[in-house]
């Protein structure tokens, strides 16, 4: 039967070739990339006296999952193009179709293999890579890149419904915010306002120490009460981590932490929420590409070509890099406000799904 999904020897054969070729290509390319990366960063390792154990286990062991996932579309596409072209060159595709197995049925083991790879990639995205990135980025900050010292100036957050905090600047050297203002608004009216020349965060108590502060409370009869002092400890729904949120921070958060950050930043009106939304949508869009690129790869390489498999591999690499560049370029639509993240990050999949559908339709069957 054409759509008989019972496992056959040919299914096991294709799945074995797919998975084996994928991981062999992965290991080979990762080895080459690590060699080039070492040659590029060896001066930093030596000048900053990075321990060999830290280089291996803190950096490169955690670098591998990050790299594997980033370029998994390239590996999937090259894998499919390579071994399917080899099968077509050896007339195995013709033999399969001649035995009464339709082209659609032949796609079943390909889709099954793509599903395994997509699940593998999604698992890396949600559970492995965030923790690995924490250690990797800490190593980079210590031994490769200059440590991040300041978030910037004019930080303005809504820390709770009706509560707004403003800091002119923040110093990471002493965990101190300067020119801090905390406003509380109820029913569209300013209820109270706290101003301080500086506010230092106490990591042990989880509180802020305000210096040279003024507290102004507004009454309904338009009168106000003013208090001041040299020093006061208070609890604010704001921590030092909030001043260190960068585009790299989202890479270290697991799925639940990422959702919490998005909810918090949306509530605060923080423009940096776009980085978290980009990261969240990318984590799901990237694994899904395994299906699209697998179908596209089979459609391109299932026909025997006179020039051999070199032409197919060249086309495969070009299209795979085009997809990765398109995925990166689509982030610009989010930064410029042209498209929301949920559309921009899935746009490459939509476009390449249309291309894959067209190629599959015209593929010789």
C-alpha positions as CSV (number, residue, x, y, z in Angstrom):
1,X,0.0,0.0,0.0
2,X,1.2,3.5,-0.8
3,X,0.7,4.9,2.6
4,X,1.5,1.8,4.6
5,X,3.4,3.1,7.6
6,X,4.6,-0.2,8.9
7,X,8.4,-0.1,9.4
8,X,10.4,-1.6,6.5
9,X,14.0,-2.3,6.0
10,X,14.3,0.7,3.7
11,X,13.0,2.9,6.6
12,X,15.7,1.6,9.0
13,X,18.3,2.0,6.2
14,X,17.4,5.7,5.5
15,X,17.0,6.6,9.2
16,X,20.4,5.1,10.0
17,X,22.1,6.9,7.1
18,X,20.4,10.2,8.1
19,X,21.2,10.2,11.8
20,X,24.7,8.7,11.4
21,X,25.7,11.2,8.6
22,X,24.2,14.1,10.7
23,X,26.3,13.4,13.8
24,X,29.4,12.6,11.9
25,X,29.2,15.9,10.0
26,X,28.4,17.6,13.3
27,X,31.5,16.2,15.0
28,X,33.8,17.0,12.0
29,X,32.7,20.6,11.7
30,X,32.7,21.2,15.4
31,X,36.3,19.9,15.5
32,X,37.3,22.3,12.8
33,X,35.5,25.3,14.4
34,X,37.1,24.6,17.8
35,X,40.6,24.6,16.2
36,X,39.9,28.0,14.5
37,X,38.4,29.3,17.7
38,X,41.5,28.3,19.7
39,X,43.8,30.0,17.2
40,X,41.7,33.2,17.5
41,X,41.5,33.3,21.3
42,X,44.8,31.8,22.3
43,X,46.3,35.3,23.0
44,X,43.4,36.0,25.4
45,X,43.9,32.7,27.2
46,X,47.6,33.3,27.6
47,X,47.5,37.0,28.6
48,X,44.7,36.4,31.1
49,X,46.2,33.1,32.4
50,X,43.0,31.1,31.8
51,X,43.4,27.6,33.5
52,X,43.4,24.7,31.0
53,X,40.6,23.0,32.9
54,X,38.4,26.1,32.7
55,X,39.2,26.4,28.9
56,X,38.1,22.9,28.3
57,X,35.2,22.3,30.7
58,X,33.8,25.8,31.3
59,X,34.2,27.2,27.8
60,X,34.5,24.5,25.0
61,X,32.3,21.8,26.6
62,X,29.5,24.5,26.9
63,X,30.4,26.0,23.5
64,X,29.6,22.8,21.7
65,X,25.8,22.6,22.4
66,X,25.5,26.3,21.6
67,X,27.2,25.9,18.2
68,X,25.4,22.7,17.4
69,X,22.0,24.3,17.9
70,X,22.9,27.5,16.1
71,X,24.0,25.7,12.9
72,X,21.7,22.7,13.1
73,X,19.8,23.8,10.0
74,X,23.0,23.8,8.0
75,X,24.0,20.3,9.3
76,X,20.5,18.9,8.5
77,X,20.4,20.3,5.0
78,X,24.0,19.2,4.1
79,X,23.3,15.8,5.6
80,X,20.1,15.2,3.5
81,X,21.8,16.6,0.4
82,X,24.9,14.4,0.8
83,X,23.5,11.0,1.5
84,X,20.4,11.4,-0.7
85,X,22.6,12.5,-3.6
86,X,24.8,9.5,-3.0
87,X,21.7,7.2,-3.0
88,X,20.6,8.8,-6.3
89,X,24.0,8.5,-7.8
90,X,24.1,4.8,-6.9
91,X,20.6,4.4,-8.4
92,X,19.2,3.4,-5.0
93,X,16.3,6.0,-5.3
94,X,15.3,4.4,-8.7
95,X,15.4,0.9,-7.1
96,X,13.2,2.1,-4.2
97,X,10.6,3.6,-6.5
98,X,10.7,0.6,-8.9
99,X,9.8,-1.7,-6.0
100,X,6.4,0.0,-5.7
101,X,7.3,2.4,-2.9
102,X,6.0,5.8,-3.8
103,X,8.0,9.0,-3.4
104,X,5.6,10.1,-0.7
105,X,6.1,6.9,1.3
106,X,9.9,7.2,0.9
107,X,9.6,10.5,2.7
108,X,8.3,8.9,5.9
109,X,11.8,7.8,7.3
110,X,13.1,11.3,6.3
111,X,10.4,13.0,8.3
112,X,10.9,10.6,11.2
113,X,14.6,11.4,11.3
114,X,13.8,15.1,11.1
115,X,11.5,14.7,14.0
116,X,14.2,13.1,16.1
117,X,16.6,16.0,15.3
118,X,13.9,18.6,16.0
119,X,13.2,17.1,19.4
120,X,17.0,16.9,20.1
121,X,17.4,20.6,19.1
122,X,14.3,21.7,21.1
123,X,15.7,19.8,24.2
124,X,19.0,21.6,23.8
125,X,17.2,24.9,23.5
126,X,15.0,24.5,26.5
127,X,17.0,22.5,29.0
128,X,20.8,22.3,28.1
129,X,21.9,25.5,26.4
130,X,20.7,28.0,29.0
131,X,22.7,26.4,31.8
132,X,25.6,25.9,29.4
133,X,25.5,29.6,28.4
134,X,25.7,30.7,32.0
135,X,29.1,29.1,32.4
136,X,30.3,29.9,28.9
137,X,29.4,33.6,29.2
138,X,31.0,33.9,32.7
139,X,34.2,32.5,31.2
140,X,34.1,34.9,28.3
141,X,33.5,37.9,30.6
142,X,36.5,36.8,32.7
143,X,39.0,35.7,30.2
144,X,38.0,36.9,26.8
145,X,35.8,40.0,26.8
146,X,36.0,43.0,29.1
147,X,33.6,42.6,32.0
148,X,30.3,44.5,31.6
149,X,30.4,47.5,34.0
150,X,27.4,49.7,33.4
151,X,23.9,49.2,32.0
152,X,23.7,52.8,30.9
153,X,21.9,55.9,32.0
154,X,18.3,57.0,32.5
155,X,16.9,53.6,33.6
156,X,13.1,53.9,33.9
157,X,11.0,50.9,35.1
158,X,7.5,50.2,36.3
159,X,8.3,47.8,39.1
160,X,4.7,47.1,40.1
161,X,1.3,48.3,39.0
162,X,1.3,52.0,39.8
163,X,4.9,52.1,41.0
164,X,7.7,53.6,38.9
165,X,11.4,53.9,39.5
166,X,13.9,56.1,37.8
167,X,17.7,56.1,38.1
168,X,19.9,58.6,36.3
169,X,22.8,56.1,36.3
170,X,24.1,52.9,37.9
171,X,27.6,51.9,38.9
172,X,28.4,48.2,39.0
173,X,31.6,48.9,41.1
174,X,29.6,49.6,44.2
175,X,26.1,48.5,43.3
176,X,24.8,52.1,43.6
177,X,22.1,53.9,41.6
178,X,22.4,57.7,41.5
179,X,19.6,60.2,41.4
180,X,17.0,57.6,42.2
181,X,13.3,58.4,42.2
182,X,10.4,56.2,43.2
183,X,6.8,57.3,42.4
184,X,3.5,55.7,43.4
185,X,0.4,56.5,41.4
186,X,-3.2,55.6,42.3
187,X,-6.3,56.4,40.2
188,X,-4.0,58.5,37.8
189,X,-2.9,60.6,40.8
190,X,0.6,60.9,42.3
191,X,0.3,59.7,45.8
192,X,3.9,59.7,47.0
193,X,7.4,60.3,45.7
194,X,10.8,59.3,47.1
195,X,13.9,61.0,45.9
196,X,17.5,60.0,46.9
197,X,20.9,61.3,45.9
198,X,22.1,57.6,45.8
199,X,20.8,54.1,46.6
200,X,23.1,51.2,47.4
201,X,21.9,47.7,47.1
202,X,22.6,45.4,50.1
203,X,23.0,41.9,48.6
204,X,22.6,40.2,52.1
205,X,19.4,41.9,53.1
206,X,18.0,42.4,49.6
207,X,17.2,46.0,50.4
208,X,18.3,49.4,49.2
209,X,20.1,52.0,51.4
210,X,18.9,55.5,50.4
211,X,21.2,58.5,51.2
212,X,20.1,62.1,51.4
213,X,16.5,61.2,50.7
214,X,13.3,63.2,50.5
215,X,9.8,61.6,50.9
216,X,6.8,63.7,49.7
217,X,3.3,62.4,50.3
218,X,0.4,64.1,48.6
219,X,-3.1,64.4,50.1
220,X,-6.5,64.8,48.5
221,X,-6.8,68.4,49.8
222,X,-3.8,69.3,47.7
223,X,-1.5,69.5,50.7
224,X,1.6,67.5,51.0
225,X,3.9,66.1,53.7
226,X,7.7,66.2,53.3
227,X,10.2,64.1,55.2
228,X,13.9,63.9,54.7
229,X,17.0,62.3,56.2
230,X,20.5,61.3,55.7
231,X,20.0,57.6,55.4
232,X,17.2,55.0,55.2
233,X,16.9,51.3,54.4
234,X,13.9,50.3,52.2
235,X,12.7,47.3,50.1
236,X,12.1,48.0,46.4
237,X,10.9,45.5,43.9
238,X,14.2,46.0,42.0
239,X,17.5,44.2,42.2
240,X,21.0,44.6,40.9
241,X,20.2,42.0,38.2
242,X,17.7,44.4,36.7
243,X,20.5,46.8,35.8
244,X,22.6,44.0,34.2
245,X,19.9,42.8,31.7
246,X,21.6,42.7,28.3
247,X,20.8,40.9,25.0
248,X,23.1,38.1,26.3
249,X,21.2,37.6,29.5
250,X,18.2,35.9,27.8
251,X,20.5,33.2,26.5
252,X,21.1,32.0,30.1
253,X,17.4,31.7,31.1
254,X,15.4,28.5,30.9
255,X,11.9,28.5,29.4
256,X,10.1,29.4,32.7
257,X,12.6,32.1,33.6
258,X,12.3,33.5,30.1
259,X,8.6,33.7,30.4
260,X,8.9,35.4,33.8
261,X,11.3,37.9,32.4
262,X,9.0,38.7,29.5
263,X,6.0,39.2,31.9
264,X,8.1,41.5,34.2
265,X,9.5,43.5,31.3
266,X,6.1,43.9,29.7
267,X,4.7,45.1,33.0
268,X,7.6,47.6,33.4
269,X,7.3,48.8,29.8
270,X,11.0,47.8,29.3
271,X,12.0,48.1,25.7
272,X,14.6,45.3,26.2
273,X,11.7,42.8,26.2
274,X,12.3,42.5,22.5
275,X,15.5,40.5,23.2
276,X,13.6,38.0,25.4
277,X,10.8,37.7,22.7
278,X,13.4,37.1,20.0
279,X,15.1,34.4,22.1
280,X,11.8,32.7,22.9
281,X,10.5,32.5,19.3
282,X,14.0,31.5,18.0
283,X,14.1,28.5,20.4
284,X,10.9,27.1,18.7
285,X,11.4,28.3,15.2
286,X,14.9,26.8,14.8
287,X,14.0,23.2,15.5
288,X,11.0,23.4,13.2
289,X,13.3,24.2,10.3
290,X,14.5,20.6,10.4
291,X,11.3,19.5,8.6
292,X,11.4,22.2,6.0
293,X,15.0,21.8,5.1
294,X,14.7,18.0,5.0
295,X,11.9,18.1,2.5
296,X,13.8,20.7,0.4
297,X,16.9,18.6,0.5
298,X,15.2,15.4,-0.6
299,X,13.4,17.3,-3.5
300,X,16.7,18.8,-4.7
301,X,18.9,15.7,-4.5
302,X,16.7,12.7,-5.3
303,X,17.4,13.0,-9.0
304,X,20.7,11.6,-10.4
305,X,22.7,14.4,-11.9
306,X,25.4,14.1,-14.6
307,X,27.8,16.3,-12.6
308,X,27.7,14.1,-9.5
309,X,26.8,15.1,-6.0
310,X,29.1,18.2,-5.9
311,X,26.5,20.4,-7.5
312,X,23.8,19.3,-5.0
313,X,26.1,19.9,-2.1
314,X,26.9,23.4,-3.4
315,X,23.3,24.2,-3.8
316,X,22.5,22.8,-0.3
317,X,25.2,24.8,1.4
318,X,24.1,28.0,-0.4
319,X,20.4,27.5,0.6
320,X,21.3,26.5,4.2
321,X,23.4,29.7,4.7
322,X,20.6,31.7,3.1
323,X,18.2,30.4,5.7
324,X,20.5,31.1,8.6
325,X,21.2,34.7,7.3
326,X,17.4,35.2,6.7
327,X,16.8,34.0,10.3
328,X,19.3,36.5,11.7
329,X,18.2,39.3,9.4
330,X,14.5,38.8,10.5
331,X,15.6,40.0,13.9
332,X,16.1,43.4,12.4
333,X,12.4,43.6,11.7
334,X,11.8,43.3,15.5
335,X,14.5,45.9,16.4
336,X,13.0,48.4,14.0
337,X,9.5,47.7,15.1
338,X,8.4,46.6,11.6
339,X,7.1,43.2,12.7
340,X,6.3,41.6,16.0
341,X,8.7,38.8,17.1
342,X,6.1,36.1,16.7
343,X,5.8,36.9,13.0
344,X,9.4,38.1,12.2
345,X,11.2,35.0,13.6
346,X,8.8,32.6,11.9
347,X,8.9,34.4,8.6
348,X,12.0,32.4,7.3
349,X,10.2,29.2,8.0
350,X,7.1,30.3,6.2
351,X,9.1,31.5,3.1
352,X,11.3,28.4,3.0
353,X,8.2,26.1,3.6
354,X,6.7,27.6,0.4
355,X,10.0,27.0,-1.5
356,X,10.1,23.4,-0.1
357,X,6.5,22.8,-1.2
358,X,7.3,24.0,-4.7
359,X,10.5,21.9,-5.0
360,X,8.7,18.9,-3.6
361,X,5.9,19.3,-6.1
362,X,8.2,19.4,-9.1
363,X,10.6,16.7,-7.9
364,X,10.7,13.6,-10.1
365,X,8.5,10.9,-8.5
